[in-house]
Amino acid sequence: MRAGPILAQTGSALGLLLAVVLFNFILLHAAPGDVAEAIAGATGGATKESLDEIRHIYGLDQSLPRQFLIYVGNLLHGDLGTSAYFNAPVAGLILERLFPTILLVGAALTAAVVAGTMLGVLAAQRPTGVLSQFVSILSLLGYSAPVFWTGIVLILVFASWIPLFPAQGMIDPRTSVGILPQTLDILRHLVLPTFTLASVYLAQYSRLSRTSMLEALGADYVRTARAKGLSEGVVVYKHALRNAILPIVTVAGVQVSHLLAGAVLVETVFGWPGMGRLAYESILRRDAPLMLGILFCTAILVIVVNTMIDLLYHVIDPRIRRR
């Protein structure tokens, strides 16, 4: 792959990141309420002197443009600030929660894309069959069920009534020390949150892949491949699916931000120790530096994934490479 597309995507990503940082900063400071009063209330004292001291410590007594320039300068040096509630570096707090969120979102996205695509492909081969009707019903259920409701139902069924999976946390502290026992325990804790977060997007991918495959299977090149005597499996999975998968890849990149937003609810319901739960705690405590840090890191994750998706097009579709 030539360096041109990579440099262009990198430049666009940096410009978008700067715009996101500016938007988040203005939006957060325009929200009602006083950060200094929230911090003083948590410490048990809200006198005028203490409020003035807090505003001075966190730079809240500066003008908004001055605060933004200071914030951007700190970002360029890798400093995300100090949490007002935890009194700890924001970067350290986020790094502690980053891996659980990436694990949950990655597992949910993979499960939704793979399972949804395969269901859609199978349904497209028999558009009027039972499986096609099942995909339509699954899509309707997936769209209509909120993730927090799905999570609560799964906890009741598979953690309370039929105790197959744990309902809270990421790992049981009673688990034996060792890579294999702890990995298996994490996977057991991961099942219910992953299925909850993937349920909505599984329905979308199954519907999208079914539509894309129906269009691809009716194309001229598929009829030509069948006329050559190729097997149905080769026609479907080598020729039709390769072209039908492009819209799925596009939607997968766009929905990373939706998955991260959904992770806030899912991690809260299941007590999953990720960035989503940390974001929920920072909102409740009006911890502005922590909220800005989480939004910044989330924006980086979304931009990196979408940039990788754009570059992946050059690998999947030869027509884009030729352009």
Backbone bond lengths (Angstrom), bond angles and torsions (degrees), N, CA, C in turn:
res aa  C-N    CA-C-N  psi(-1)  N-CA   C-N-CA  omega(-1)  CA-C   N-CA-C  phi
1 M - - - 1.477 - - 1.525 109.50 -
2 R 1.350 116.32 135.25 1.463 120.47 -179.23 1.520 110.72 -70.65
3 A 1.360 115.20 160.62 1.460 120.63 -177.27 1.521 112.04 -76.83
4 G 1.349 117.61 -18.82 1.462 120.59 -177.77 1.514 114.09 -57.40
5 P 1.356 118.73 -54.73 1.469 119.06 179.15 1.517 113.34 -59.83
6 I 1.339 116.77 -35.67 1.466 119.76 -178.97 1.526 110.42 -66.99
7 L 1.358 117.11 -44.43 1.460 120.30 179.71 1.528 111.05 -65.75
8 A 1.330 116.43 -39.33 1.467 119.66 179.24 1.528 110.78 -64.78
9 Q 1.328 116.94 -43.80 1.464 119.88 179.39 1.523 111.23 -66.39
10 T 1.323 117.13 -37.21 1.464 120.49 179.38 1.528 110.81 -65.84
11 G 1.340 117.04 -43.34 1.461 120.13 178.03 1.521 112.18 -62.88
12 S 1.323 116.22 -42.47 1.466 119.63 177.97 1.522 111.33 -63.96
13 A 1.335 115.82 -38.70 1.463 120.00 -179.39 1.522 111.45 -65.31
14 L 1.335 117.41 -41.10 1.468 120.63 179.51 1.523 111.40 -66.34
15 G 1.337 116.85 -42.06 1.462 119.75 177.17 1.519 112.15 -63.10
16 L 1.336 116.13 -41.00 1.464 119.93 178.61 1.525 110.92 -66.06
17 L 1.335 116.71 -38.44 1.464 120.13 179.55 1.521 111.35 -63.60
18 L 1.334 117.38 -41.66 1.467 120.69 177.87 1.528 110.74 -62.77
19 A 1.345 116.81 -40.98 1.467 120.01 178.97 1.529 110.78 -64.87
20 V 1.317 117.10 -39.28 1.465 121.00 179.27 1.524 110.63 -65.58
21 V 1.338 116.49 -41.90 1.465 120.76 178.92 1.526 110.23 -60.89
22 L 1.326 117.40 -45.01 1.471 121.37 179.28 1.531 110.94 -63.53
23 F 1.330 116.40 -44.86 1.466 119.97 -178.42 1.532 111.13 -63.87
24 N 1.324 117.03 -45.67 1.469 120.37 179.75 1.526 111.52 -62.40
25 F 1.323 116.33 -40.85 1.469 120.29 -178.75 1.532 110.51 -63.64
26 I 1.335 116.59 -47.22 1.469 119.73 -179.00 1.524 110.62 -66.79
27 L 1.339 116.41 -42.64 1.463 119.80 -177.60 1.520 111.25 -63.28
28 L 1.328 116.57 -41.89 1.461 120.23 -177.98 1.527 111.55 -67.90
29 H 1.323 117.00 -39.98 1.462 119.79 -179.09 1.531 112.12 -77.71
30 A 1.350 116.65 -16.89 1.468 119.49 176.57 1.520 111.86 -85.72
31 A 1.328 117.70 -10.15 1.465 120.59 -179.68 1.520 110.13 -67.43
32 P 1.335 117.33 147.50 1.474 119.78 -179.84 1.520 111.59 -67.18
33 G 1.331 115.01 154.35 1.460 119.91 179.65 1.514 111.81 106.85
34 D 1.308 115.64 163.16 1.462 123.07 -178.01 1.518 108.82 -117.83
35 V 1.338 115.19 120.59 1.470 120.11 -179.96 1.521 110.51 -61.59
36 A 1.327 116.51 -40.84 1.468 120.03 -178.37 1.526 110.95 -62.21
37 E 1.332 117.04 -40.42 1.457 119.49 178.87 1.519 111.72 -66.65
38 A 1.351 117.53 -35.67 1.461 120.54 177.64 1.521 110.81 -65.15
39 I 1.342 116.54 -41.25 1.467 120.32 179.55 1.522 110.14 -68.16
40 A 1.342 116.68 -44.53 1.459 120.27 -179.61 1.516 111.18 -65.00
41 G 1.344 116.71 -37.19 1.457 119.69 178.15 1.510 112.28 -64.02
42 A 1.347 117.57 -34.60 1.467 120.67 178.87 1.523 111.48 -69.93
43 T 1.337 116.59 -29.29 1.465 119.30 -179.55 1.524 112.30 -89.05
44 G 1.339 116.93 -8.31 1.463 120.56 174.53 1.504 114.64 95.63
45 G 1.333 119.33 3.61 1.463 120.39 179.05 1.508 110.84 -141.16
46 A 1.340 117.69 135.08 1.459 121.16 -177.04 1.526 110.35 -135.90
47 T 1.342 117.38 45.73 1.462 120.40 176.41 1.522 109.54 -75.63
48 K 1.330 115.90 163.94 1.457 120.13 -179.18 1.521 110.94 -61.83
49 E 1.326 116.83 -38.90 1.464 119.68 179.87 1.529 111.34 -64.60
50 S 1.328 115.91 -43.26 1.474 118.71 -179.48 1.524 110.91 -66.99
51 L 1.340 117.51 -37.68 1.461 120.53 177.95 1.521 110.99 -64.01
52 D 1.339 117.22 -43.60 1.461 120.73 178.35 1.524 111.09 -62.84
53 E 1.328 116.88 -38.63 1.466 120.24 179.97 1.529 110.81 -67.07
54 I 1.331 116.18 -41.19 1.469 119.69 178.95 1.524 110.37 -64.34
55 R 1.326 116.71 -43.36 1.469 119.65 178.90 1.523 110.98 -61.80
56 H 1.328 116.94 -37.00 1.467 119.81 178.63 1.530 111.71 -69.72
57 I 1.334 117.10 -40.69 1.469 121.15 -178.81 1.529 110.71 -62.95
58 Y 1.331 116.45 -43.53 1.464 120.12 -176.83 1.529 113.13 -94.55
59 G 1.327 117.55 9.10 1.457 121.19 176.74 1.499 114.68 71.32
60 L 1.341 117.68 18.88 1.455 120.94 -178.11 1.517 112.56 -76.88
61 D 1.335 117.00 -10.04 1.466 120.05 177.87 1.531 111.61 -86.22
62 Q 1.338 117.13 -2.42 1.463 120.83 177.25 1.532 109.49 -85.96
63 S 1.329 116.02 164.01 1.458 120.47 175.16 1.529 109.46 -67.87
64 L 1.340 116.60 158.07 1.464 120.55 -176.97 1.538 112.75 -62.00
65 P 1.347 120.42 -44.21 1.469 119.15 175.78 1.529 112.38 -60.48
66 R 1.339 116.80 -38.67 1.466 120.32 178.51 1.524 110.50 -64.77
67 Q 1.341 116.81 -42.04 1.466 120.00 177.92 1.525 110.72 -61.84
68 F 1.337 117.70 -39.97 1.467 120.64 -179.07 1.519 111.27 -66.39
69 L 1.339 116.61 -42.24 1.463 119.59 179.68 1.531 110.91 -63.87
70 I 1.326 116.05 -39.74 1.470 119.61 176.94 1.524 110.54 -64.14
71 Y 1.326 116.11 -42.17 1.459 120.94 -179.42 1.526 111.11 -63.55
72 V 1.340 117.51 -45.12 1.465 120.70 178.92 1.521 110.80 -64.77
73 G 1.332 116.68 -40.59 1.466 119.06 177.05 1.516 112.14 -61.05
74 N 1.318 116.90 -40.29 1.466 119.72 177.10 1.534 111.40 -66.14
75 L 1.339 115.89 -37.48 1.469 119.36 178.51 1.530 111.05 -62.03
76 L 1.332 115.98 -40.89 1.465 119.33 -179.57 1.524 111.95 -64.11
77 H 1.319 116.87 -23.19 1.455 121.73 177.09 1.533 112.15 -96.24
78 G 1.350 116.22 8.17 1.455 120.08 178.77 1.509 114.64 78.30
79 D 1.330 117.58 16.12 1.464 121.78 -178.78 1.521 109.12 -103.60
80 L 1.332 117.17 113.43 1.456 122.15 179.02 1.527 112.32 -91.28
81 G 1.317 117.07 2.81 1.449 120.20 179.37 1.517 112.67 96.63
82 T 1.318 115.01 -173.35 1.465 122.84 -178.73 1.516 109.35 -119.34
83 S 1.315 115.96 133.85 1.460 120.77 179.37 1.517 110.14 -65.09
84 A 1.340 115.87 131.19 1.459 120.10 -179.38 1.525 111.87 -71.58
85 Y 1.325 117.34 -28.81 1.466 120.36 -177.59 1.527 111.61 -91.61
86 F 1.328 116.94 -49.35 1.460 120.95 -176.72 1.528 112.67 -80.67
87 N 1.359 116.37 -15.25 1.464 121.52 -178.42 1.530 110.64 53.55
88 A 1.330 115.57 47.19 1.457 122.89 -178.80 1.520 108.23 -143.59
89 P 1.338 118.32 156.43 1.466 120.05 178.65 1.517 111.86 -57.87
90 V 1.320 115.98 133.67 1.463 121.04 -179.21 1.528 110.79 -62.70
91 A 1.324 117.08 -38.93 1.468 120.14 -179.08 1.530 111.26 -60.33
92 G 1.309 116.88 -41.06 1.463 119.81 179.24 1.518 112.29 -66.73
93 L 1.338 116.92 -41.21 1.467 120.66 178.36 1.523 111.24 -62.66
94 I 1.336 116.54 -40.46 1.466 119.82 -179.14 1.522 110.92 -71.05
95 L 1.330 117.38 -40.51 1.469 119.86 179.58 1.526 111.60 -61.50
96 E 1.330 117.05 -33.30 1.461 120.26 178.14 1.533 111.51 -66.10
97 R 1.325 116.57 -30.34 1.470 121.10 -176.20 1.521 113.05 -103.08
98 L 1.322 118.47 -3.69 1.468 120.91 -173.04 1.525 111.92 -69.36
99 F 1.324 117.39 -47.27 1.467 119.79 -176.30 1.526 112.64 -62.09
100 P 1.356 120.18 -45.16 1.472 118.55 177.83 1.523 113.48 -58.34
101 T 1.334 117.46 -38.37 1.460 119.70 179.69 1.521 111.10 -69.28
102 I 1.339 117.41 -44.24 1.465 120.23 178.34 1.525 110.11 -62.05
103 L 1.321 116.89 -39.31 1.466 120.56 178.29 1.524 111.01 -62.90
104 L 1.329 117.27 -46.91 1.461 121.08 -178.51 1.526 111.43 -66.17
105 V 1.328 117.17 -49.49 1.461 121.11 -177.79 1.532 110.46 -65.71
106 G 1.346 117.07 -41.54 1.459 120.23 178.86 1.519 112.11 -63.49
107 A 1.333 116.90 -42.97 1.463 120.59 178.60 1.520 111.36 -65.27
108 A 1.342 116.98 -42.46 1.469 120.51 -179.67 1.524 111.09 -66.25
109 L 1.337 117.21 -42.75 1.463 120.20 -179.84 1.517 111.05 -65.70
110 T 1.337 116.98 -43.42 1.467 120.54 179.29 1.519 111.14 -62.71
111 A 1.334 116.68 -45.86 1.460 120.31 -179.64 1.519 110.97 -63.19
112 A 1.333 117.07 -42.40 1.464 120.33 -178.25 1.526 111.46 -66.81
113 V 1.337 117.17 -43.79 1.464 120.57 -177.82 1.524 110.78 -67.99
114 V 1.324 117.32 -49.22 1.469 120.63 -175.92 1.527 110.66 -66.26
115 A 1.332 117.12 -53.26 1.461 120.08 -177.80 1.530 111.28 -66.20
116 G 1.337 117.34 -42.81 1.457 119.86 -179.78 1.517 112.15 -64.78
117 T 1.343 117.50 -40.59 1.463 120.65 179.23 1.523 111.45 -64.86
118 M 1.329 116.87 -44.26 1.460 119.58 -179.49 1.528 111.55 -65.44
119 L 1.330 117.35 -40.30 1.466 119.67 176.24 1.528 110.83 -62.40
120 G 1.325 116.29 -42.40 1.459 119.73 179.55 1.516 112.62 -65.30
121 V 1.335 116.99 -39.82 1.469 120.69 178.70 1.524 110.62 -64.08
122 L 1.322 116.44 -45.74 1.467 119.69 179.59 1.524 111.42 -64.70
123 A 1.329 116.59 -38.83 1.462 119.59 179.74 1.525 111.68 -68.66
124 A 1.343 117.16 -34.02 1.463 120.31 -178.58 1.521 112.16 -68.44
125 Q 1.335 117.41 -26.87 1.467 119.55 179.87 1.521 111.88 -70.97
126 R 1.350 116.63 -23.87 1.474 121.62 175.95 1.533 108.10 -135.12
127 P 1.337 116.44 79.84 1.474 120.33 -172.38 1.527 114.04 -58.99
128 T 1.321 117.64 -26.76 1.467 119.72 -178.56 1.520 112.43 -104.96
129 G 1.333 117.35 11.31 1.453 120.69 -176.25 1.515 112.92 -83.41
130 V 1.331 114.32 -179.04 1.461 120.74 -178.58 1.526 110.87 -66.57
131 L 1.344 116.99 -40.98 1.465 120.02 -178.44 1.522 111.48 -63.37
132 S 1.331 116.94 -37.86 1.463 120.15 178.22 1.530 111.11 -63.10
133 Q 1.322 116.73 -40.45 1.460 120.45 176.54 1.534 110.75 -66.10
134 F 1.339 115.78 -37.40 1.470 119.91 178.14 1.526 110.95 -63.14
135 V 1.329 117.29 -40.44 1.461 121.20 178.77 1.525 110.48 -63.25
136 S 1.319 116.78 -39.72 1.468 120.16 178.59 1.530 111.21 -64.46
137 I 1.344 116.50 -43.27 1.472 120.08 178.73 1.520 110.62 -66.34
138 L 1.365 116.45 -40.44 1.465 120.57 178.35 1.520 111.20 -61.90
139 S 1.327 117.13 -39.16 1.461 120.69 178.79 1.524 110.77 -63.58
140 L 1.330 115.92 -42.42 1.465 119.86 179.55 1.526 111.31 -63.32
141 L 1.343 116.39 -43.50 1.465 119.87 179.07 1.526 110.92 -66.03
142 G 1.334 116.46 -41.17 1.461 119.99 -179.10 1.510 112.72 -64.39
143 Y 1.343 117.10 -39.84 1.457 120.47 178.75 1.521 112.22 -67.08
144 S 1.337 117.00 -36.77 1.461 120.72 -170.16 1.523 114.25 -87.63
145 A 1.337 118.18 -18.93 1.467 120.63 -175.17 1.527 110.46 -93.55
146 P 1.334 119.48 118.14 1.473 121.13 174.92 1.529 110.58 -65.58
147 V 1.320 116.38 149.64 1.464 119.55 -175.05 1.526 111.87 -65.93
148 F 1.339 117.69 -35.02 1.461 118.22 -179.01 1.532 110.65 -68.44
149 W 1.347 116.82 -34.65 1.468 120.33 176.98 1.523 110.28 -67.38
150 T 1.331 116.43 -43.40 1.467 120.37 177.57 1.519 110.55 -60.60
151 G 1.321 116.58 -41.75 1.463 120.28 179.54 1.518 112.14 -63.03
152 I 1.317 116.82 -43.82 1.469 119.96 179.64 1.525 110.97 -63.76
153 V 1.345 116.97 -41.58 1.470 120.59 178.65 1.525 110.63 -62.90
154 L 1.328 117.15 -43.31 1.468 120.17 179.64 1.526 111.52 -64.67
155 I 1.322 116.86 -37.10 1.470 119.49 177.15 1.526 110.57 -63.99
156 L 1.331 116.57 -43.94 1.463 120.18 179.54 1.533 111.47 -62.23
157 V 1.336 116.35 -42.84 1.467 119.91 -173.66 1.521 111.50 -79.79
158 F 1.342 117.46 -52.44 1.464 120.93 -169.09 1.530 114.20 -100.67
159 A 1.326 117.47 -1.33 1.461 119.54 175.40 1.514 112.30 -120.30
160 S 1.353 116.87 -22.93 1.459 120.50 -178.93 1.529 111.55 -108.89
161 W 1.336 116.81 -61.46 1.461 119.69 -177.40 1.528 111.65 -71.20
162 I 1.339 116.58 -47.02 1.470 121.60 177.07 1.530 106.43 -119.36
163 P 1.317 118.78 89.32 1.476 121.06 -170.93 1.532 112.91 -72.27
164 L 1.333 114.90 75.17 1.466 119.91 178.56 1.524 112.17 -93.53
165 F 1.336 116.78 -33.24 1.457 121.36 -175.08 1.520 109.91 -130.23
166 P 1.332 117.85 149.53 1.475 120.93 175.86 1.520 110.69 -69.85
167 A 1.321 115.92 153.18 1.460 121.24 -175.04 1.518 113.09 -100.59
168 Q 1.327 119.11 -21.44 1.458 121.29 -173.36 1.516 110.59 -134.04
169 G 1.333 114.97 151.03 1.458 121.06 173.03 1.518 113.66 81.49
170 M 1.331 113.84 -177.80 1.459 121.69 -179.15 1.519 112.24 -112.82
171 I 1.324 116.34 -27.59 1.461 120.33 -179.43 1.527 108.43 -152.93
172 D 1.314 115.91 143.24 1.463 121.62 178.53 1.530 108.65 -81.50
173 P 1.336 118.68 125.71 1.477 119.96 -179.75 1.532 112.94 -62.37
174 R 1.329 117.76 -17.47 1.465 120.47 178.36 1.525 113.00 -83.69
175 T 1.328 117.37 -1.92 1.462 120.87 -178.81 1.525 110.43 -66.34
176 S 1.321 115.56 140.64 1.462 120.86 -179.92 1.521 110.76 -62.02
177 V 1.330 115.26 147.77 1.461 120.95 178.78 1.525 108.90 -71.26
178 G 1.308 116.27 134.28 1.465 121.20 -179.09 1.509 109.93 146.30
179 I 1.326 116.08 151.59 1.469 120.58 -176.50 1.521 111.04 -65.57
180 L 1.330 117.61 -47.04 1.460 120.41 -175.91 1.530 112.89 -66.28
181 P 1.350 120.21 -49.48 1.469 118.95 179.34 1.527 112.97 -61.63
182 Q 1.330 117.14 -39.85 1.463 119.40 -178.88 1.533 111.53 -71.39
183 T 1.340 116.58 -36.22 1.468 119.56 177.02 1.521 110.99 -63.73
184 L 1.318 116.91 -44.44 1.462 120.42 178.74 1.522 111.40 -64.10
185 D 1.327 116.89 -36.84 1.466 119.90 179.05 1.530 110.88 -68.42
186 I 1.330 117.00 -39.76 1.474 120.27 176.88 1.524 110.35 -62.76
187 L 1.333 116.87 -40.93 1.460 120.42 179.33 1.526 111.50 -64.18
188 R 1.343 117.46 -37.37 1.461 120.60 176.83 1.528 110.64 -65.00
189 H 1.318 116.98 -42.12 1.465 120.14 177.63 1.536 111.61 -68.77
190 L 1.336 117.14 -23.65 1.465 121.57 -174.79 1.531 112.89 -80.64
191 V 1.327 117.96 -20.23 1.465 121.11 -171.05 1.521 112.12 -60.68
192 L 1.325 117.66 -56.18 1.466 120.30 -175.74 1.532 113.23 -65.54
193 P 1.354 119.89 -46.48 1.473 118.36 176.61 1.527 112.97 -60.47
194 T 1.339 117.20 -38.77 1.460 119.94 -179.71 1.517 111.31 -64.19
195 F 1.329 116.50 -47.10 1.465 119.42 179.97 1.518 111.02 -63.98
196 T 1.332 117.34 -37.64 1.462 120.80 178.88 1.521 111.12 -63.15
197 L 1.333 116.89 -47.74 1.465 120.65 -177.66 1.521 111.57 -71.49
198 A 1.334 117.04 -31.23 1.466 120.43 -177.09 1.518 113.00 -83.23
199 S 1.328 118.27 -15.69 1.463 120.45 -171.32 1.528 112.14 -60.45
200 V 1.330 117.05 -44.51 1.466 119.82 -179.45 1.520 110.91 -65.06
201 Y 1.323 116.89 -44.18 1.458 121.17 -173.70 1.527 111.64 -79.62
202 L 1.331 117.56 -24.96 1.460 120.40 173.07 1.524 110.14 -60.31
203 A 1.321 116.71 -42.92 1.459 120.66 178.20 1.525 111.17 -63.75
204 Q 1.311 117.32 -41.14 1.458 120.43 -178.99 1.526 111.64 -66.20
205 Y 1.335 117.01 -44.37 1.460 119.77 -178.35 1.525 111.70 -68.67
206 S 1.319 117.55 -35.96 1.460 119.43 177.53 1.521 110.99 -64.02
207 R 1.324 116.09 -41.73 1.465 120.45 178.52 1.524 111.01 -67.65
208 L 1.323 116.81 -43.97 1.458 120.92 -178.39 1.521 111.40 -66.18
209 S 1.337 116.78 -44.71 1.467 119.77 -179.34 1.526 111.18 -66.85
210 R 1.332 117.30 -34.88 1.464 119.67 176.87 1.528 110.47 -62.21
211 T 1.338 116.83 -46.45 1.463 120.76 179.92 1.525 111.51 -64.07
212 S 1.337 117.07 -43.98 1.463 121.18 -179.18 1.521 111.41 -65.38
213 M 1.332 116.40 -39.76 1.465 119.77 179.98 1.523 111.58 -69.18
214 L 1.329 117.91 -37.88 1.459 119.99 176.51 1.528 111.05 -60.78
215 E 1.324 116.50 -40.15 1.462 120.32 177.64 1.522 111.38 -67.84
216 A 1.351 116.31 -42.09 1.467 119.59 -179.14 1.523 112.05 -68.41
217 L 1.323 117.48 -38.89 1.461 120.25 -178.46 1.527 112.36 -68.23
218 G 1.315 117.93 -18.29 1.454 120.74 176.88 1.514 113.97 -95.37
219 A 1.337 117.35 4.86 1.462 121.02 -177.66 1.534 111.13 -78.86
220 D 1.333 114.75 163.20 1.465 120.23 -177.01 1.522 112.02 -65.78
221 Y 1.330 117.48 -39.05 1.465 119.34 -176.32 1.530 111.63 -66.80
222 V 1.341 117.46 -28.12 1.465 120.18 176.12 1.517 110.10 -71.27
223 R 1.338 117.61 -41.45 1.464 120.10 176.89 1.520 110.82 -63.73
224 T 1.344 116.58 -36.57 1.463 120.08 177.48 1.524 110.89 -65.79
225 A 1.345 116.73 -42.33 1.466 120.00 178.93 1.519 111.34 -62.72
226 R 1.321 117.16 -39.48 1.467 119.90 177.87 1.525 110.67 -68.67
227 A 1.336 116.88 -36.34 1.459 119.86 178.96 1.521 112.05 -65.51
228 K 1.337 116.93 -27.40 1.460 120.71 177.25 1.526 112.62 -75.01
229 G 1.341 116.70 -8.54 1.456 120.27 179.12 1.509 114.69 91.13
230 L 1.317 117.70 14.52 1.464 119.81 178.21 1.521 110.59 -68.59
231 S 1.316 116.31 150.27 1.461 120.59 -179.78 1.523 110.04 -67.75
232 E 1.348 115.90 157.44 1.453 120.82 -178.01 1.525 111.58 -62.91
233 G 1.343 115.89 -35.38 1.457 118.90 178.66 1.517 112.40 -63.96
234 V 1.325 117.41 -41.64 1.465 121.21 178.57 1.524 110.34 -66.79
235 V 1.328 116.71 -41.05 1.462 120.57 179.98 1.527 111.06 -62.61
236 V 1.336 115.72 -44.41 1.463 120.23 -175.00 1.516 111.48 -73.50
237 Y 1.337 116.30 -52.38 1.470 119.82 -169.05 1.530 113.60 -89.07
238 K 1.322 118.69 -24.07 1.465 119.61 -178.86 1.520 112.16 -97.02
239 H 1.321 117.04 -37.23 1.463 119.68 -176.00 1.533 112.00 -100.13
240 A 1.334 117.53 -55.46 1.468 119.85 -174.62 1.526 111.87 -71.26
241 L 1.331 117.01 -46.24 1.470 119.48 -174.93 1.517 112.02 -65.15
242 R 1.312 118.15 -34.60 1.469 120.46 -178.53 1.525 111.03 -62.01
243 N 1.332 116.89 -35.82 1.469 119.54 177.29 1.516 112.00 -83.21
244 A 1.329 116.85 -33.18 1.461 119.62 -178.41 1.519 112.71 -74.78
245 I 1.333 118.16 -15.79 1.460 120.52 -174.36 1.526 112.43 -81.25
246 L 1.335 118.09 -14.59 1.468 120.12 -178.15 1.531 112.48 -60.83
247 P 1.345 120.61 -46.90 1.470 118.54 176.22 1.523 113.16 -61.99
248 I 1.336 117.22 -32.35 1.464 120.86 179.52 1.529 110.36 -66.75
249 V 1.337 116.19 -42.67 1.460 120.33 177.96 1.525 110.52 -63.30
250 T 1.335 116.67 -40.26 1.465 120.65 178.55 1.519 111.34 -60.81
251 V 1.321 116.33 -49.44 1.463 120.44 -178.78 1.524 110.72 -65.45
252 A 1.329 117.75 -35.95 1.469 120.64 179.12 1.519 111.02 -60.85
253 G 1.328 117.30 -40.75 1.459 119.34 178.06 1.511 112.74 -66.86
254 V 1.340 116.29 -39.93 1.462 120.29 -179.49 1.526 111.10 -67.05
255 Q 1.337 117.14 -35.96 1.461 120.74 -172.34 1.527 113.64 -83.87
256 V 1.320 118.05 1.37 1.463 119.08 175.12 1.523 110.27 -61.09
257 S 1.335 116.36 -40.53 1.462 119.11 178.48 1.527 110.94 -65.47
258 H 1.337 117.41 -36.85 1.460 120.53 177.32 1.529 111.00 -65.71
259 L 1.322 116.25 -39.00 1.459 120.00 178.52 1.523 111.19 -64.52
260 L 1.328 116.58 -41.38 1.462 119.84 178.26 1.529 111.17 -65.03
261 A 1.343 116.46 -37.06 1.467 119.46 176.50 1.525 110.42 -67.82
262 G 1.337 116.66 -41.88 1.458 119.83 177.50 1.509 112.88 -66.11
263 A 1.341 116.77 -26.65 1.465 120.21 179.72 1.523 111.58 -64.80
264 V 1.335 117.91 -25.24 1.466 120.04 177.81 1.526 110.07 -61.02
265 L 1.328 116.77 -46.90 1.460 120.65 179.39 1.524 111.55 -70.44
266 V 1.331 116.95 -44.49 1.466 120.74 -176.47 1.527 110.83 -64.87
267 E 1.328 117.20 -44.02 1.464 119.97 -179.98 1.519 111.17 -66.40
268 T 1.326 117.29 -32.48 1.462 120.21 177.51 1.523 111.13 -69.59
269 V 1.333 116.89 -42.04 1.467 121.07 -179.58 1.519 111.09 -65.48
270 F 1.333 117.03 -42.54 1.462 121.26 -174.60 1.530 113.38 -97.19
271 G 1.331 117.64 3.16 1.456 119.39 -178.81 1.516 112.75 61.75
272 W 1.317 116.76 31.64 1.471 122.15 -178.42 1.528 108.79 -77.28
273 P 1.335 118.68 125.58 1.473 120.63 -171.79 1.525 113.66 -80.80
274 G 1.330 116.78 62.97 1.456 120.84 -178.82 1.511 112.87 -114.49
275 M 1.343 115.33 -171.02 1.462 120.47 -178.83 1.520 111.93 -68.49
276 G 1.330 117.51 -28.89 1.451 119.84 178.65 1.515 112.11 -61.84
277 R 1.323 115.82 -45.37 1.463 119.49 178.10 1.534 110.60 -67.27
278 L 1.327 116.23 -37.33 1.460 120.00 177.56 1.527 110.58 -64.37
279 A 1.328 117.36 -37.77 1.460 121.13 176.73 1.524 111.04 -64.11
280 Y 1.319 116.31 -40.99 1.467 120.60 177.83 1.534 110.32 -61.34
281 E 1.329 116.85 -42.97 1.468 120.42 179.74 1.527 111.28 -67.06
282 S 1.340 116.92 -38.18 1.469 119.71 -179.59 1.526 111.35 -68.43
283 I 1.334 117.36 -33.34 1.469 120.29 177.85 1.524 110.40 -68.60
284 L 1.331 117.27 -43.44 1.461 120.65 179.55 1.532 111.37 -61.44
285 R 1.328 116.70 -36.52 1.466 121.14 -176.43 1.526 112.28 -96.51
286 R 1.320 116.84 3.33 1.473 122.66 -179.10 1.529 110.63 49.27
287 D 1.300 114.74 50.76 1.458 122.10 178.61 1.527 108.13 -89.52
288 A 1.332 116.30 88.99 1.462 121.52 -172.70 1.528 113.28 -60.54
289 P 1.346 120.66 -47.92 1.470 119.03 179.41 1.523 112.64 -59.63
290 L 1.327 117.18 -38.31 1.466 119.97 -179.73 1.523 110.79 -70.10
291 M 1.327 116.96 -40.69 1.463 119.82 178.19 1.529 111.03 -62.43
292 L 1.334 116.61 -44.39 1.461 119.85 178.70 1.528 111.34 -62.52
293 G 1.328 116.71 -40.12 1.463 120.22 178.53 1.515 112.09 -63.92
294 I 1.340 116.99 -42.07 1.465 120.36 179.16 1.522 110.69 -66.05
295 L 1.323 116.86 -42.98 1.465 120.20 178.37 1.524 111.06 -63.09
296 F 1.332 116.41 -39.09 1.470 120.42 179.39 1.527 110.84 -64.62
297 C 1.319 117.21 -47.23 1.473 120.55 -179.50 1.524 111.43 -67.21
298 T 1.329 116.59 -36.26 1.464 119.63 176.81 1.517 110.82 -64.67
299 A 1.335 116.43 -41.03 1.460 119.81 177.73 1.525 111.16 -62.39
300 I 1.335 117.29 -39.67 1.466 120.54 177.80 1.526 110.52 -62.22
301 L 1.337 116.87 -44.80 1.468 120.39 179.65 1.524 111.18 -60.09
302 V 1.336 116.64 -45.42 1.463 120.22 -178.33 1.523 110.82 -65.87
303 I 1.326 117.13 -43.55 1.465 120.54 -178.93 1.522 111.04 -66.00
304 V 1.338 117.26 -41.70 1.470 120.27 179.31 1.523 110.48 -62.58
305 V 1.328 117.11 -45.23 1.468 120.23 -179.15 1.525 110.33 -64.04
306 N 1.329 118.10 -44.56 1.464 119.92 -179.81 1.521 112.13 -66.96
307 T 1.333 117.58 -34.28 1.463 120.03 175.33 1.524 110.62 -65.69
308 M 1.320 117.14 -41.66 1.462 120.46 176.69 1.530 111.32 -63.83
309 I 1.333 117.23 -37.34 1.465 120.43 177.74 1.524 110.23 -64.40
310 D 1.343 116.79 -43.12 1.469 119.89 178.69 1.521 111.29 -61.45
311 L 1.334 116.77 -41.05 1.457 120.17 178.79 1.528 111.33 -71.19
312 L 1.338 116.44 -28.63 1.456 119.98 178.69 1.516 111.99 -66.63
313 Y 1.330 116.96 -26.53 1.463 119.73 177.06 1.518 111.68 -57.75
314 H 1.337 116.09 -35.97 1.468 119.95 -179.14 1.522 111.55 -66.34
315 V 1.323 116.49 -23.52 1.465 120.39 178.49 1.525 110.56 -87.09
316 I 1.325 116.58 -40.70 1.467 120.16 -175.72 1.518 111.77 -75.36
317 D 1.336 116.81 -45.06 1.460 121.18 -172.61 1.538 110.78 -109.92
318 P 1.324 118.87 108.65 1.472 120.30 -179.78 1.529 112.62 -62.78
319 R 1.342 118.20 -25.09 1.461 119.76 -179.43 1.523 111.75 -62.87
320 I 1.340 117.03 -36.17 1.461 120.26 178.16 1.525 110.55 -68.32
321 R 1.339 116.84 -37.73 1.477 119.65 177.44 1.504 110.93 -61.49
322 R 1.329 117.43 -40.84 1.470 120.01 -178.03 1.514 111.43 -67.46
323 R 1.371 117.13 -32.68 1.448 119.09 177.33 1.517 111.58 -68.51
